[in-house]
Amino acid sequence: MSRILVDGYKVKNLNSGLGQFSFQFVQNLLKYASPHLDIYCLTPSNKSNLFESKLSIIKANLINRHFRNSTKYDLWHSLHQFPAHLPNSNSKQILTIHDMNFLIEKEGQKKARYLNLLQKRVDQAHVITTISQFSKNEIEKNIDLKGKNIKVIYNGVQIQKDSSEFAPTTIESGNFLFSIGIFNKKKNFHSLVKMMRKLDGFKLVIAGNNATDYGNEISQLINEYSLQDRVILTGTISENEKAWYYKHCKALVFPSLAEGFGIPPIEAMMYGKPVFLSKLTSLPEIGGNTAFYFENFEPNVMANQIKMGFNIVQNDPDFSLNSISYTAQFSWETCIKKYLDVYKEALTI
């Protein structure tokens, strides 16, 4: 029996993309893995009861964070590119790289430090995976792989459609657009606020923790344009709340400047909703021909793109069904089975 440890440490923040990815990955790995695999999960101490009882939990602590884990596993899977915990040298390692966004977000010495650290992590790993062809191309341009191949495996995405228990006080069902994400500048939420001055008849709901510097900028912009009644910041929301907003919104608007994958567009498509995306980084790859794309972020252009998109949707009776059908390729079953193939291959190296 092969002993496999999955680094699920990022479940410490389930409101983050990496937190949700780590949680869903481990849950679905347990569902689809062969009984011949002995699965362990490295987990924060306060999240040790998050997973099913049949999962062997290894609690993260200062010792196994600052010193390479003394226990040998046949395979150690780091679920993101900058793991805080590393296997001992006798364990084979798979490193999953989600994105190279730091090339956009950081400058000067900070960018160089991140690049050097990622190079070290790649050097230490036996197998590299990533979540989009775009991310693969960026890795190959900026990292010396020393002959290692990169395997592209799209993220699994699943939604919770039962939102009947949640009734928001912030907005009623009607003509509202929805966006969601962490509040930093790469999400480009300010372009949406500016767009709303040119788009009558709609409200905008932006979900996510807005208690950040960028969140404060967005709040100030809303006040500056007197859009307090039309642009709503919900703060962090639950899965039930998120499901309600997807179910009742007219469309998802997601003008992000940097994404390794971009889960919200797929979630919205699973509800049959139109999605309006930026044309940058991985989003055209993930959205395909099913999504609409902003040509640029000038407010009039964005507003007109939404109007034209809605006109197309209204004249296509199959739009929702085609959107839902498109998302089938992003199932967790497909994702995990591809990773299990990688595990099998890595164990023979």
N, C-alpha and C positions, 0 to 999 in steps of 0.2 A: 504493500500500500504506500502510495506517495504522499508525503507530508507537504502541504502547500499553505503558506501564510500569505494572506491578503492584508495589505496596510490600509485599514479603514479608519485611520486616525482623524480624517477630515470630517467624520460624522459629528465631531465636537460642535460644528455649526451647521445644523440641518437647513438653515435658511440661505445657505450659499450654494452655488452650483456644484462645487466640488463635494460639499456635504451630501447633497441629494444624490449625486452620481455614486459616491462611495456607498451610501446606504442601499440604494437600489441594486448596485452591482453585487454586493454581498448577498442580499436577499435572493436575487435571481440565480446567483452561482449555486447556492444551496438547493435551489429548485431543479436545476438542470444538470448538475455535476454527477458524475458516476460515483456509486458508493465505494469504488476503489480509491477514491481520493479522500484523504484525511484533511479537511479544511480547517484552518485556524484563522482568526481575525485579530489583528492588532487594533485595540480600541481604547479610547480614553476611559479612565476609571469610572467616571460618572455616567458613561454611556454603555456600560458592560451588560445591562439588561435590555438593550435595544433590540437584539437579534434573538432568533429562535434558540431554545435551550440546547438543541442538538449541535450547535456551533461551539467549537472550542475557542474560548476567549483568552487572548493574551493582553493583559492590561498594560497600557503604556505608562512608563515612569521615567524619572530622570536618568536612571542607570541605563535603560535600553534606548534612551534618546541620545545620550552623549557618548556611549560606548557601543560598538557594534554588538548586536544581539549574540550572546554566547551559544544559543541553541541553534543547531544546524537543521535547516529545512531543505527538502529536495528542491523547492522552488519558492521564491519570495517575490510577490507581485506588488510593486509600488504603483498605486493608482493615480499618481500625479508626478509632475516632473521635478518637484523640489521636496522630496520626502525628508521629514525630520528624523526618521528612524531608518537605519540601514541594516542589511543582513550581515552575518559574518562572511568571511571570504570563501567559505566552503558551500555556501548556498547559491544556487543559480538565481539570477535576478531578471525579472521583466520590468521594464520602466515604461509607463504610459505617459506620453507627453501630450498635454491638451492643446497648448498653443505657445506661440512665441510673442505674446502681447507685450512683454516687457520691452521689446525692441521699439515699440511705439510709446509706451507709458514712461519709460526711463530715459535718462540722458547721461552722457559723459561717463564718469567712473561708475555710477550705479548700474548703467546698462552693461558696462564691461564686467562688473562683478557677477551680475546675473548670468551673463554669457559664459564666463569662466566656470561658474558653479554648475551650470547645465552640462558643459563639456565634461566635467568630472563625473557627473552622474551617468552620462552616456558611456564614458570609458569603463565605469564599474559594472554596467549592465551587460547581460548576455543577449537579451532580445529587446528591441525597441518597438513599441506600438504607438499609434497616434489616432486621432479621431476624425480627421478629414484629409483629403488630398492636398488642400491648401496648406494645412499645418505641416504635412510631409514635405512639401516643396520648400517651406520656410526653414525647416530643420536642416534639410540637405544643403541649403544655401549658406547657413551660418554655423553649422557644427561639423567637425571632422568625425565621420562615422567609423573611420578605420575599417571599412569593408563590411560593416554591419548593415543589413537591410532593415527597412522600416515597414511594418505592416499597418495598413489603414483599416480600422474597424470603427464603423459609425456607432455613436452612442445609442443605447436603448432609451426609449422614451415611453412612459405610460402616464395615463391621466386618471383622475378620480372624477367620474361623471356624476356621482350622487352628491349634489350640493343643496338638497332640499332643506336641510336644517339651518342653512345660513341665509339671513336676510340683511343685507348691508343697510346701515343708516346713512352712509355717505352719498349714495346715489340710488335711484330707482331704475328699473329696466327701461331701456329706451335707446336713444341715439347717442351712444358713447363709444369712444375708442379706448383701447386698453393697451398699456405697456407695463413691463415688469423687469426688474433687474436691480443690481447693486447700484448705488448712487455714486458713480465716479464719471469723469469726463468722457471716457471712451463710450459710454452708453448714449451720449449725445441727446439727452432728454431736452436740453434747452432748445434744440431745433424744433421739437414738437410744440413747446410752449409758444414760440414765435409763429409757428404755422397756424395755431388756433385763432390768431387774429384775422386770418384769411379764410377760415372755414366755419361758416355759419351753420347753425342747426345741430352741432355736435358738442358733446362734452368730452373731456379727456381724463382718464383715470391712470395714474402712474403708481404702481405698487413696488414696495421695497423699502428698506431702511434708509430714510432720508435724513437721519441725524448725522450728516457728514458735511464737510465744507462745500462739496458740490450740491448737496441737498439744500443747504442754505442759499446758494446762488440761485437754484431753481425757485425757491420760495420768494426770493427778492424779485426775480423776473416776473413771476405770477402777479405780485403786488404792483410792480411797475406798469404792467400792461392792463391792470384792473381785471384780471381773469379769475379772481377768487371763486366766482360762482360757476366757472366752466372748466377749470383745471383742478383736479382733486388728487392730493397726495395721501395715500392710505396708510403709509408706514408698512412695516412687515405684516404679511398676511399668512393665514393658515392654508393648508391644502384645500380644505372645504371652501374657504373664501376664494382662493384662486380658481377653483372649479366654477364657482358662481360667475365670476367675472368673465371667464372664457365663454361660458354658456350664453351669457346675456349681452356681451359686447357686439358691436357691429363689425369690428375688425381689430386685429393686432397691428400696432405700429411699432416698428423696431429698427430705428435708424442707427444702430451701433456702428462704431468705427473700427472695432477689433473683436473678432470672435473666432475661437478655434473650431466651434461647432455652432452653437446657438440653439438651445432647447426650446425656448418659448415659441418660435415659429412653428415647430412641429407639433407642440401641444395645441396651439390654436387651430392648426389644420386638422387635428384629430376631432375637433368639434365642427369641422366643416367651415371654419371662418376664413375670410380673406386675410392675407397678411401682406403688409407693406414693409419692405426691408431696404436697408442700404445696399449698395452694389459692391461693398468693400469686403475684403478678406474672405472668409469661408461662406458667407451668407448666400451668394448666388449658387454655390455648389449644393448647399443644404436645401434651399428653397426651390431650386430647379425652375421649371416652367410654370409651376403652380402658383408661385408668389408674384407679387408686383414689386417693382423696384423704384426708389426715388432716384431721379437722374442727378440731382444735387440737393443741397439742403437750404435753398432759397425758399422762403415761406410760401410764395405764390406757386412755385413749381411743385412743392410738396402737396399743397392743398388741391391743386388741379389733378395731380396724379391720383389722389384718393377719390376725387369725383369721377375721373375716368374709369378707375378700377371698379367702383361700385356700379357704374353703368354696364360694364362687361359682365359683372356677376349677376345683375338683374336680368340680363338677356341670355343667361346660360343656366337652364334648369338643372343641369347635372353638375354644377360647380362644386357644391358641398360634397356630393358623393365622390367626385374625382379627387378632391382634396383629402378626404378620409382614406381613400384607396392609396393615394401616393405615400401616406405615412406608414404603410405596412412594412416597408423596408427598414424601418427604425424600431422594430420590436426588440424587447429585451431577450427573447428567445434566440433571435438571429444573432444579436450581439454576443451573448454568453457562449453560444455554440462555437462562434469563431474564436473567442478567447480560449475555450477548451481545446481547440485544435492547436492554438499557439502553445498552450501548456504541454500538450503531448509532444510537440516538436521540441520545446525547450528542454524537456526532461531527457531527451536522447542526445543532447549536445555533449 
